[in-house]
């Protein structure tokens, strides 16, 4: 199982099985990294510019792992392990129910001198890959041998916290007059 730099498990053997579309990929198939951050890796940007900024993975023989700037981060709206959905309330200081969980950690692949299409050596590139996990599953993955793909149900404490937030959310939707809110004298 893959591990964090601190040695705790991340819950998967191959992070790329859970990786999604690259964060730098535009809707028209171009590489936003090469467009916006050419100075960070001029050689990579020049290669993309020669190819009209097409994404490295546009070539059918190339995998996401072969791009030195691949990054896939989650929007963290639901736990990928147990399915618990996030409930956020504006101006609420409570800790989020869903957190970004790193399956792999970016370590500056561009500064390592590796180039795309170097073959199997690129598999060792470290890319930032995150998924959303609820706080309870996040703890289980890091502190035990729990896996991301386990058949899990939401923790009862997690469900209670979510339902409490939904109650608060519904309370905000109700209409009350200023007199009701602040008293008849206010």
N, C-alpha and C positions, 0 to 999 in steps of 0.2 A: 504494500500500500504506500502511496506517496505520502511524504511528511513535510511539515513546515520547516523553516530554518531552525526553529526551536526544538524540532524532533517530534512534535505531536502529530497524530494522523490527520489526514484531510478527508478521509472517507471514500477514496477512489483509487483504483490502480492506474488508470489512464485519464488524466484531466481532459484530454481532447475529445473523449467520448461525450462529455457534458458541455463542451465549448460550443458556443453558438456563432452567429455571424460576427465578423470583426467590427469593433467599434469605429474603425477608420473607414469602413466601406460606405461609399455614398450610394444613393438610390440608383444612380446611373452606372454603377460598377467601377467607379474610379476610387483611387486611394487618397483619402483625405489627409493622411499623414504626409505624403509626398507633396500635396498641394499646400498645406498650411505650415508644415514644419521642415521644409527642405534643408534648412541650415543645420538641423540636428543630425542628419545623415545625408550629406551631399551626393555620395555615390549612389545610394538607394534612390534618392529623388531624381537624379539624372537618368537612371535606368527607367524609372516610371515615366518621366517626361518623354523619353524616346518612344515609349509605348503608349503615348497619349494618356498617361496617368492611370492606365488600366491596373486593376488590382492584381497582385501576384497570383492569386488563386484563380484568376480568370482562365489560366491555362489548366486544362482538365487533368493534367498529370501532376499537379501541385496540390498539396494539402495545406490546411491552415497552419499547421506546425512548421511549414517551410518558410514562412514569411518572418523576417527578423523583427517586425513591428506589430505582429498580430496581438490583439488584446480583445478579450470578450468579457465585459462586465455586466452583471445582472441589474435589472431595474428593481429587483427585490420586492415584488408585490405579493408573492406567496412562497411558502416554504416548499422546496422541491422534494423534500423527504416525506413530510406528513400532510402537506396541502393547506396548512393554516394560512388564512389570508390576512394581510395587513389592514389595520384600521388606524388611520392617522387623523388627528383632529388639529385644526389650525390653532396656533398659539398654545399648544399643549406641550409641556416640558417632559412628559413621560418618555421613557426609553422606547424606541420602536420595537414592534413585535418581530419584524423580519430584519435580519442583518445580512450584509454581504459576506459570504464565506469564500475565502480564497482556496481554490483547488491547486493553483500554481502561482508562483510569485515572480513578477517581472524583475529582472536583474540587469537591465541595460544591455539587451542583446546587441543593440547597434554598436555599443562601445566595445564589444568583445571582438570585433573585427570579422565576424562571420557574415557571409553574404547569402542571399536566397539561392536556392537550387544547389547547395553543396552536398546534396544527398542525405544519407542517414545521419551524418554529423549534426544536421540541423535539428534532429529530433531532441537533442539535448538543450536546445535554446529554451530559456525560461521565459514564458509569457504570462501576463496577468490574466487569469481566468477565474471569474467569480460566479457563484450561484447564490440564490437567496435561501437562507435557512432561518427558521424561527429560533429565538434565543435558546429554547429548550433542546431542540435538535442540534444546534450549534455546539452546545456544551457536551451532549452525548457523543458527537463525532470526535471532538478534540480530547475528551477525557476517557474514551473507551474505544472499543473496536467497532462502533456503530458505523454503518456505511450510508452513503447518500442514497443508494438504490434499495435500502431496506424497505420492506412493507411496514410502514409505521402509521400510527394514528396520532393526532395531536394530543399532547400531554393535557390532562384535565386542568392543570393550573393555567396553561396557555389558552384553553377554551374559555375559562372563567375571565381571564384578562381581556380577551377579545370581546366577549359579550358585554363586559362592563364598559368598554369603549363604545360599543354600538349603542348601548343605552344612553351614554353621554351624547353621542352623535345625534340620536333621535330627539333628545331633549333640546338640542340646539335648533332643530328644525321647527319646533313648535312655536306658535305665535303667542306672545303675551304683551299686553299693553305696558306702557311705561309705568302706569299706576300700579299694575300688578308686580312689576319688577322692583320698583323702588318705593313702593308704599304710596298711599293716597296723599301723604304730606310732602313727598319728594319731588 
